[in-house]
Every structure is written in C-alpha cells, then in structure tokens.
Amino acid sequence: MICGGGVIGACAAYFLSRRGVDVTVVERTAVACAASGKAGGFLALDWSTGSSLDALARRSFQLHADLDAEIEGDWGYRRLRTYNGHLATGHRPRRPAATGPDWLSEDVVIDGRLGSTDTTAQVHPAAFTAAMMRAAQEHGAQLRIGEVTGVTPRHSGVAVGGVDVDREVLGADAVVIAMGPWSAVAAGWLPLPMVFGNKSHSLLFETGDDVPADALFLEVQEPSGALLAPEVFPRADGTTYVSAIGSDTPLPADPAEIGPEPAAIARLQAMCRQLSPALDESRIIARQACYRPVTGDGLPLIGRLSGADGAYVATGHSVWGILNAPATGEALAELIVDGTAHSTDLTPFSPGRLQTAR
C-alpha cells in the first residue's frame, strides 16, 4: 500500500509492480496534484557531488534516460544546456550585445555555463508522474482516490496491517508513506520524523519556439534591495516555467486548497518583464504555487520505520523530488521485496537518523 500519488509514490508503485508485487496507491485528490505537478522538472547528474545525495542523483539521472526509452508516452524528456547569470542593475554592467541569447533582455548577463546536455536535462513533472502511474497500472497496480486517515495494526500491535481510507480498512503487508509534506500527518500514526512544507510560486508562459532549450539560474535584485534567484526552464511543449518566490504560509490540509499569493505573483511578473519580452504577462497560462517537502537536516527520508514492522517512508526530497524519484522508487522496491536496497545505498536517508515527531 502506497499512501500518496505524487512522483515518489508513482515511481515506487512502478518498480514494485514490475517486481510482481500487488500494489495499491491511495491518493486523496489526484495524481500529481501538488508539487509533482507544479515543480520545474529540472534534472542534474552531478550537482550533488560531495554530498549524501550524490549516488542517488546519479542513479536517478540515468534512470530518467532509461525510462524514457522503456515506457511509452511523452513527458517532455530532453537534455538541456544550463547557464547562470544575473540581471544588471545600476552598479552591474549590461552585457555586450553578442554575449547571451537574443531572447533575453539586454540587461541579463550570462556569467557562465553550469551544465551541458551530458549533465542536465528535464521532464514535464505532471506528465512524467502520470506516465509512471499508468505504467504501474499496466503492471497491475491499482489507484484508489480517497483520504488516508490512519494505519491499522496487525493483531500483534507492532506491525502494520493496512490503512484506513474513507472509513474502510484496506489490508496490506507493507505501507509506504509518500505524501510529500502531508507525510507529517502520518507522524500521528507511526514513528516518523517531522516533515515540513516550503511554499514556492511559479509562472508558466506560452512561448512557442521563441525560447531555446537552455535552463537559466539567475540572480535578480528587486528595487527594494531583496535578492531573488529565479529559475527559468523552457519545456519541449513550447511553454516556459519560471519560479523564484517562496513564503511561510502554513500548509493547508487539502492539496486542492493550495493557491498562489497575489503579492508574490505580482513580484514574479514584474521580475519576468525585466528578464525578457518573451515572458510578458499576456503570455501567462498559469499562476501557481506548491509546497516542497523538507526535513530537519535537508535530506530525504527513505527506508523502514523502526518500531512498526512493514512501515516505510519516502518523502522529504525538497527541490530534487522529480530528479530523485526513480532511484528512490527502485531502491524502496528492493528494500521491501529483497530486504535490502542494492542499486543505491539508503543508509544516509534512514528515518532513524532524526528524532520522531511524537
């Protein structure tokens, strides 16, 4: 039983069902309804070098390429060039006329390259999540729309026996908590460390062929002096995704209740007007927000929950959820079926490293 129909839950369902496991995914609202549908979808091979995430990211980057070749469907997978730069202000010079892409404002300075088509790529996150869920269903997985309100113990009381969904008990030999920031709710049922939600705003533009396949990580200083770090991701479907502004707004109980804050969107639109004529307000097709799941030490929670046999967790991936979902799902399937993960070492992500929320 997998609780959560985001990208982590969908990938876990795919790799488990491919192993012949009888899988049911329970999702409260809709597949990819939260961050998995509103994230940037940027993939990087080696941006976690030197950290505990490195092996997970490298394995997952390769799996994204493999899955694109193995599974039918189009979720906008492609390799990208990636650059960093800044918006010139009064004390920072404009770029020479021929030093950057011509679709950008002349005030945007490209400082260097962060990644090549060998090391950076992208997917459309909602399309990728939906494709993984469909692929899991083709292998026999089931999708149940409903709200998980608790975990049912087995007769021994120290092992999970299923979950409570809409006043019905669904039996299971194993339960995976993969509800993004809403995994915090499960801390009332299981020995789970705290998971928090960081809100991020984004805009989606219809840009057609005007914007090339170059991802941008920029630095922009607002008139107030505040420093923003916009991320600009042109997609294969002719849209361009831009995010930059977060907030401390509390996580709502229902993902369907998430909405962008007008003040944050206004700031984002003003910034985009400075970046490029292609990012004009008239081209906006979505104003949106999502909450990314984060943990106390910034690393995901992936593994068994001690004191509750048959209980597992996979959440807290922060900004790298889309990237690291395939390797997370693969390793979690190995852990559940084989008793140990061999494709990626999950030791750094053990839930036992952090104090439980209860």
Secondary structure, 3 states (H helix, E strand, C coil): CEECCCHHHHHHHHHHHHCCCCCEEEECCCCCCCHHHHCCCEEECCCCCCCCCHHHHHHHHHHHHHHHHHCCCCCCCEECEEEEEEECCCCCCCCCCCCCCCCCCCCEEEEEEEECCCCEEECCHHHHHHHHHHHHHHCCCEEEECCEEEEEECCCCCEEEEEEECCEEEECCCEEECCHHHHHHHHHCCCCECCEEEEEEEEEEECCCCCCCEEEEEEEECCCCCEECCEEEECCCCEEEEEEEEECCCCCCCHHHCCCCHHHHHHHHHHHHHHCHHHCHHHEEEEEEEEEEECCCCCCEEEECCCCECEEEEECCHHHHHHHHHHHHHHHHHHHHHCCCCCCCCHHHCHHHCCECC
